[in-house]
Amino acid sequence: MSETQFDGQRVTVVGLAREGTALARFLTERGATVTVTDQKDRKVLKPQLAALAGLPIRYRLGGHPEAIFQADIIFLSPGVPFDSPLAKEARRRGIPLSNETRLFTRLCPVPIVGITGSSGKTTTTALVGEMLKKSHPGRVWVGGNIGHPLIGHLGQIRPADRVVMELSSFQLELFGPWEIEVTGRGSMFDPGGWSPPLAAILKITPNHLDRHRTMEAYTAVKREIIAHQKPGDVAVLGFDNTVTRQLARDCPGRAVFFGTTSWQMAPPESWGAFLRERDAKETLMVRLGGKVHPVCQTGELRLRGRHNVENVLAACAIASSAGASLEALRTVATTFEGMPHRLELIRELNGTRYYNDSIATSPERTVAAMQSFDEPIVLLAGGRDKRLPWDDFARLAQQKARHVIIFGEATPIIQRAMHAIPGQCQVHLAATLEVATELAAGLARPGDVVLLSPGGTSFDAFGDFEERGERFRKLVKKL
């Protein structure tokens, strides 16, 4: 790739988090004139600025001045909504909007496997990556909304490699065709919509409604991952989820389903992976080469919880569609132990096991976490609400938890939901995660599970769910 590929192009990068930092470096090194803007000031952004030291980048920090619109194209970080005042002003001026993920997909020289969903996408993406690594002769790159941005590795990706990407709704927001006409200016300005040739939507349930406002808008953004496929492309869809199942009706590519219960309703030629009773045991099955093969029994999975059975089925359907071998599916399915902050066992202390499920940023994910345990639960829940319903959370918590300790901005919302459902669960309030952890340790009994599965985002007190999970891990290890 030419080091002067974007010579003379004026670019503004909005947001200096991981994607913005990687993108600013990439574009500067390829000849673009780059301006970086962020609401935060230099003191807060000191690590990011140090990573870009020595590059001829212009910074507009502590706000978004008029000068940032003197650009040929503006790249938004995932945290900047498409309907934000800055984005609206850019569109009013006729400035194209893009993001790091959109640019990477236009420039990537090899096929991309794209995975999205309201939950389970990180675990599924990691599983698919491992399955392909055990089958594919080239290097398998895993990125997107997981790990490090891939834009900085473009020059290392070879024709024999494969790319697997987790794609969030925030990233997919900019995958559709542009509203303005931009022609003859190169791949950075490609105005058309794009979907990966092999794409998966695991499930669509209420999430991020604080940003997307309605389920219709949220579903439309998720659908971008398959909306622009071609007839020969493949869309892997969760059959048990009504929304994803119905997306197959107008899918441009070929629909392949995975599911745990109602998969028999799908045409046999569309089966990808499913559960079947064999010798009185649940067995994960996959369709390979026109034939159905057993992968493993559910009891052989290292991952805990019914939701992870669905994730492994999804990974089998996706990886087999990408060419992974049956042996690779079996090996990974029975050895993969999970990702950090996802039902991560931290330690056992005085007969109590402590689990970090900080990734649970919606009540639905906390419900899935609680359903993964038969033991009595001391639950830590809270954070920032995303305008999602808490009724199912409260109903299950009253059944499975001895104590629920609530912290963060969402405290009054969760407290009202818990008090609206009759039950024996005791509800406690804590000012911070630190106080909640100490309280949980005091309430727990031998045989209990102390579970951090907040149901809200971390942004009321932490930079992201990972920072929150790391804090909890340190607190537990100090007990």
C-alpha positions in Angstrom: 0.0 0.0 0.0 1.4 3.4 -1.0 2.7 5.6 1.8 1.2 8.6 -0.1 -2.1 7.0 -0.9 -4.1 9.9 0.6 -1.8 12.8 -0.4 -3.4 16.1 -0.2 -6.6 14.9 1.4 -7.8 17.0 4.4 -9.2 14.7 7.1 -10.7 15.3 10.5 -10.8 12.5 13.0 -13.4 13.0 15.8 -12.5 11.2 19.0 -9.1 10.0 20.2 -9.9 6.6 21.7 -8.4 3.4 20.3 -9.9 3.7 16.8 -9.2 7.4 16.4 -5.6 7.1 17.5 -4.9 4.2 15.1 -6.7 6.0 12.3 -4.9 9.3 12.8 -1.6 7.5 12.6 -2.6 5.5 9.5 -3.8 8.4 7.5 -1.0 10.7 8.5 1.6 8.2 7.4 -0.2 7.9 4.0 0.0 11.6 3.2 -3.3 13.0 4.5 -3.4 16.3 6.4 -5.0 15.2 9.6 -6.8 17.2 12.3 -7.9 15.5 15.5 -10.7 16.8 17.6 -11.9 15.6 21.0 -14.0 17.1 23.8 -11.4 16.0 26.3 -8.3 18.2 26.9 -4.6 17.4 26.6 -4.2 16.4 30.2 -6.8 13.7 29.9 -5.6 12.6 26.5 -1.9 12.4 27.5 -1.4 8.7 26.7 -3.0 9.0 23.2 -1.0 12.1 22.4 2.2 10.3 23.4 1.3 7.5 21.1 1.1 10.0 18.2 4.1 12.1 19.2 6.2 13.2 16.3 3.5 13.0 13.7 2.4 16.3 11.9 -1.2 16.2 13.3 -3.2 19.3 14.2 -5.1 19.0 17.4 -8.3 20.8 18.4 -9.0 19.6 21.9 -11.4 20.5 24.6 -14.2 21.1 22.1 -15.1 21.1 18.4 -14.2 24.5 16.8 -15.2 25.7 13.4 -11.8 24.7 11.9 -12.6 21.0 12.1 -15.1 21.4 9.2 -12.3 22.5 6.9 -12.0 18.9 5.7 -12.7 16.7 2.7 -14.0 13.9 4.9 -14.7 13.5 8.6 -14.2 10.2 10.5 -16.4 9.6 13.5 -15.3 7.4 16.5 -17.9 4.9 17.6 -18.9 7.0 20.5 -20.0 9.8 18.3 -23.7 9.3 17.1 -24.6 9.8 13.5 -27.3 12.2 14.6 -25.0 14.3 16.9 -24.8 18.0 16.3 -21.3 17.7 14.8 -22.4 15.0 12.4 -25.5 16.9 11.4 -23.5 20.0 10.7 -21.0 18.0 8.6 -23.9 16.6 6.5 -25.4 20.1 6.1 -22.1 21.2 4.6 -21.9 18.2 2.3 -18.9 16.7 4.0 -18.8 12.8 3.8 -18.8 10.9 7.1 -17.0 7.7 7.6 -15.3 5.7 10.4 -12.2 3.5 10.8 -14.1 0.3 10.3 -15.7 1.4 7.1 -12.3 2.5 5.7 -10.7 -0.8 6.7 -13.4 -2.8 5.0 -12.9 -0.8 1.7 -9.1 -1.3 1.8 -8.8 -4.9 3.1 -7.3 -7.1 0.4 -8.9 -10.4 1.7 -12.5 -11.6 2.4 -14.0 -10.5 5.7 -16.2 -12.4 8.1 -18.4 -9.9 9.9 -20.4 -10.8 13.1 -22.9 -8.7 15.0 -25.8 -9.1 17.5 -27.2 -7.6 20.6 -25.2 -10.1 22.7 -22.7 -12.9 22.3 -20.8 -11.3 19.4 -17.4 -11.1 21.1 -17.4 -14.7 22.3 -18.6 -15.9 18.9 -16.1 -13.8 17.0 -13.2 -15.2 19.2 -14.5 -18.8 18.7 -14.7 -18.3 14.9 -11.2 -16.9 14.9 -9.8 -19.9 16.7 -11.7 -22.4 14.5 -10.3 -20.7 11.4 -6.8 -20.6 12.8 -6.9 -24.4 13.2 -8.1 -24.8 9.6 -6.7 -22.0 7.5 -3.2 -22.0 6.0 -2.7 -18.2 6.3 -2.9 -15.9 9.2 -6.3 -15.1 10.7 -6.8 -11.5 11.9 -9.5 -10.9 14.5 -10.5 -7.4 15.3 -13.2 -4.7 14.8 -15.0 -4.1 18.1 -12.7 -6.7 19.7 -9.1 -6.2 20.5 -7.0 -3.6 18.6 -8.2 -1.7 15.4 -7.1 -3.5 12.3 -6.4 -0.4 10.2 -2.8 -0.3 11.3 -2.2 -3.9 10.1 -3.4 -3.4 6.6 0.1 -3.6 5.2 0.7 -6.9 6.9 -2.4 -8.7 5.6 -1.4 -11.2 2.8 -3.6 -12.7 0.1 -3.8 -16.1 1.9 -5.0 -14.5 5.2 -8.6 -14.2 6.5 -10.1 -11.4 8.6 -12.9 -11.9 11.3 -14.5 -8.8 12.6 -16.9 -8.1 15.5 -19.1 -5.2 14.4 -21.1 -3.1 16.8 -24.2 -1.1 15.9 -22.1 2.0 16.4 -19.7 0.9 13.7 -22.5 -0.3 11.4 -24.2 3.1 11.6 -21.9 4.3 8.8 -22.0 1.2 6.5 -24.9 2.4 4.3 -24.6 4.5 1.2 -23.8 8.1 1.6 -26.6 10.7 1.2 -24.3 13.0 -0.8 -22.6 12.4 -4.2 -18.9 11.9 -4.1 -17.1 10.5 -7.2 -13.7 9.9 -8.5 -11.8 10.4 -5.2 -10.6 6.9 -4.2 -11.5 4.1 -1.8 -11.6 6.5 1.2 -14.6 8.2 -0.4 -16.4 5.1 -1.7 -20.0 6.2 -1.4 -21.8 2.8 -1.7 -23.1 0.6 1.0 -21.0 -2.4 2.0 -21.6 -5.8 3.7 -19.1 -8.6 4.3 -19.5 -11.6 2.0 -20.0 -13.8 5.0 -22.0 -12.0 7.7 -23.8 -13.1 10.9 -26.5 -11.6 13.0 -26.8 -13.6 16.2 -29.9 -12.1 17.7 -31.5 -8.7 17.9 -33.1 -7.7 21.3 -33.5 -4.3 23.0 -30.1 -2.7 23.4 -28.5 0.8 23.0 -31.9 2.4 22.9 -30.4 5.4 24.6 -28.6 6.0 21.3 -30.8 4.4 18.6 -34.1 5.5 20.3 -36.3 2.8 18.8 -36.1 -0.9 18.1 -36.9 -0.2 14.5 -33.9 2.1 14.1 -31.7 -0.3 16.1 -32.7 -3.2 13.9 -32.1 -1.2 10.7 -28.6 -0.4 11.8 -27.9 -4.1 12.6 -29.3 -5.1 9.2 -26.6 -3.1 7.4 -24.2 -6.0 7.9 -26.3 -8.1 5.4 -28.2 -5.4 3.5 -25.6 -4.9 0.8 -24.6 -8.5 0.2 -24.6 -10.0 -3.2 -26.5 -13.2 -4.3 -23.5 -15.5 -3.8 -22.9 -14.2 -0.2 -23.9 -15.9 3.0 -25.9 -14.6 5.9 -25.8 -16.6 9.2 -28.9 -15.8 11.3 -30.2 -17.0 14.6 -33.4 -18.9 14.0 -34.6 -18.8 17.6 -34.7 -15.0 17.5 -37.9 -13.7 15.7 -36.2 -10.6 14.4 -33.2 -12.3 12.9 -35.2 -15.1 11.5 -37.5 -12.7 9.7 -34.5 -10.8 8.2 -33.9 -13.8 6.0 -37.0 -12.9 3.9 -35.2 -10.0 2.1 -31.6 -11.1 2.6 -29.7 -10.6 -0.7 -27.4 -13.6 0.0 -28.1 -17.1 1.1 -29.5 -17.5 4.6 -27.9 -20.1 6.9 -29.5 -20.7 10.3 -28.4 -21.8 13.7 -30.6 -22.5 16.7 -31.3 -24.6 19.8 -35.0 -25.3 19.7 -37.1 -24.4 16.6 -34.5 -25.1 13.9 -36.6 -27.9 12.5 -39.0 -25.3 11.1 -36.2 -24.1 8.7 -35.7 -25.7 5.3 -33.0 -28.5 5.7 -30.8 -26.9 3.1 -30.5 -23.8 5.3 -29.5 -25.6 8.5 -26.1 -24.5 9.7 -25.7 -25.7 13.2 -28.3 -26.9 15.7 -29.0 -29.2 18.7 -30.1 -32.8 18.4 -30.9 -35.4 21.0 -28.4 -38.3 20.4 -28.1 -41.2 22.9 -30.2 -39.2 25.4 -27.7 -36.4 25.3 -27.8 -32.9 23.6 -25.4 -32.8 20.8 -24.2 -29.9 18.7 -24.6 -30.7 15.0 -23.2 -28.9 12.0 -24.0 -29.1 8.3 -20.8 -29.6 6.3 -20.5 -30.5 2.6 -24.2 -31.2 2.4 -24.1 -33.7 5.3 -24.9 -33.3 9.0 -22.1 -34.1 11.5 -21.9 -34.2 15.3 -19.5 -31.6 16.8 -19.7 -32.4 20.5 -22.2 -32.8 23.4 -23.3 -29.7 25.4 -21.7 -31.3 28.5 -18.3 -31.1 26.8 -18.3 -27.4 26.4 -16.1 -25.4 28.8 -18.2 -22.3 28.5 -20.9 -21.9 31.1 -24.6 -21.1 30.4 -27.3 -21.7 27.8 -26.4 -18.5 26.0 -22.9 -19.9 25.3 -24.4 -23.0 23.8 -26.0 -20.6 21.3 -22.7 -18.8 20.8 -20.9 -22.1 20.0 -23.6 -23.1 17.6 -23.3 -19.7 15.9 -19.5 -20.1 15.7 -19.9 -23.5 14.1 -22.3 -22.3 11.5 -20.1 -19.3 10.6 -16.7 -21.1 10.7 -18.0 -24.0 8.7 -19.4 -21.6 6.1 -15.9 -20.0 6.0 -14.2 -23.4 5.3 -13.2 -24.5 8.8 -12.9 -28.3 9.3 -15.0 -30.5 11.5 -12.0 -31.3 13.6 -11.3 -27.6 14.2 -14.9 -27.0 15.3 -14.7 -29.9 17.7 -11.3 -28.9 19.2 -12.2 -25.3 19.8 -15.8 -26.0 21.0 -14.5 -28.3 23.7 -11.5 -26.3 24.8 -12.4 -22.7 24.6 -12.7 -21.2 28.1 -14.1 -17.8 27.4 -13.1 -14.1 27.2 -12.2 -11.7 30.0 -15.1 -10.0 31.7 -17.6 -12.6 30.4 -18.6 -14.9 33.3 -14.9 -14.9 34.2 -14.1 -16.8 37.4 -11.8 -14.6 39.5 -11.3 -16.7 42.6 -12.9 -18.9 45.2 -12.7 -17.5 48.8 -14.2 -19.1 51.9 -16.4 -21.4 49.7 -17.7 -18.5 47.6 -16.9 -18.1 43.9 -16.6 -14.6 42.5 -17.4 -14.0 38.8 -16.7 -11.0 36.6 -19.4 -10.4 34.0 -18.8 -6.7 33.4 -19.6 -7.1 29.7 -23.3 -7.3 30.8 -24.3 -3.8 29.8 -28.0 -4.7 29.3 -30.5 -6.3 31.6 -30.9 -9.2 29.1 -27.3 -10.1 29.4 -27.6 -10.1 33.2 -30.6 -12.4 32.9 -28.4 -14.8 30.8 -25.7 -14.6 33.4 -28.1 -15.5 36.2 -29.5 -18.4 34.2 -26.0 -19.8 34.0 -25.9 -20.7 37.8 -27.9 -23.1 39.9 -26.1 -21.8 43.1 -27.5 -19.0 45.2 -26.4 -15.6 43.8 -25.2 -12.4 45.4 -25.7 -10.0 42.4 -23.9 -6.7 41.9 -26.0 -4.6 39.4 -26.0 -1.0 38.2 -24.1 1.5 36.2 -25.8 3.7 33.6 -29.2 2.8 32.2 -29.7 2.5 28.4 -33.5 3.0 28.4 -34.1 -0.7 28.5 -36.7 -2.7 30.4 -35.7 -4.2 33.7 -38.8 -6.3 34.4 -37.4 -9.7 33.3 -34.2 -8.9 35.3 -36.1 -8.2 38.4 -38.4 -11.3 38.0 -35.4 -13.6 37.7 -33.4 -11.9 40.4 -36.2 -12.4 42.9 -36.1 -16.1 42.0 -32.3 -16.8 41.8 -30.6 -14.2 44.0 -30.4 -14.0 47.8 -29.1 -10.5 47.6 -29.0 -7.8 44.9 -26.6 -4.9 45.5 -27.3 -1.9 43.4 -24.8 0.8 42.5 -24.4 3.6 40.0 -26.7 6.0 38.1 -29.3 3.4 37.4 -29.9 2.7 41.1 -33.4 4.2 41.4 -34.5 2.5 38.2 -33.3 -1.0 39.3 -34.6 -0.4 42.8 -38.1 0.3 41.5 -38.1 -2.7 39.2 -37.0 -5.0 42.1 -39.7 -3.6 44.5 -42.4 -4.1 41.8 -41.9 -7.9 41.8 -42.7 -9.8 45.0 -40.0 -12.1 46.3 -37.6 -12.9 49.1 -34.5 -11.3 47.6 -32.9 -8.6 49.7 -32.0 -5.3 48.0 -29.1 -3.2 49.1 -27.8 0.1 47.9 -24.1 0.9 47.5 -22.5 4.2 46.5 -19.7 2.7 44.5 -18.4 -0.6 43.1 -15.9 -0.7 45.9 -18.6 -0.5 48.5 -20.7 -3.0 46.7 -17.9 -5.5 46.5 -17.2 -5.3 50.3 -20.9 -5.6 51.0 -21.2 -8.7 48.8 -18.2 -10.4 50.5 -19.9 -9.8 53.9 -23.3 -11.2 52.7 -21.9 -14.2 50.8 -22.1 -17.7 52.3 -20.2 -20.9 51.4 -21.7 -22.3 48.2 -22.8 -18.8 46.9 -21.8 -17.1 43.7 -20.9 -13.4 43.9 -21.7 -12.1 40.4 -20.8 -8.7 38.9 -23.3 -8.6 36.0 -24.4 -4.9 36.0 -27.0 -4.7 33.3 -25.9 -1.1 32.7 -23.0 0.6 31.0 -19.9 1.6 32.9 -19.8 5.3 31.7 -21.1 6.7 34.9 -17.9 5.8 36.7 -15.5 4.1 34.3 -14.1 4.5 30.8 -15.5 1.2 29.6 -16.7 -2.2 30.8 -13.1 -3.5 30.7 -12.0 -0.9 33.2 -14.9 -1.7 35.4 -14.1 -5.4 35.2 -10.5 -4.9 36.0 -11.4 -2.8 39.1 -13.7 -5.6 40.3 -11.0 -8.2 39.7 -8.5 -6.2 41.8 -11.1 -5.6 44.6 -11.9 -9.3 44.8 -8.3 -10.4 44.9 -7.7 -8.0 47.8 -10.5 -9.5 49.9 
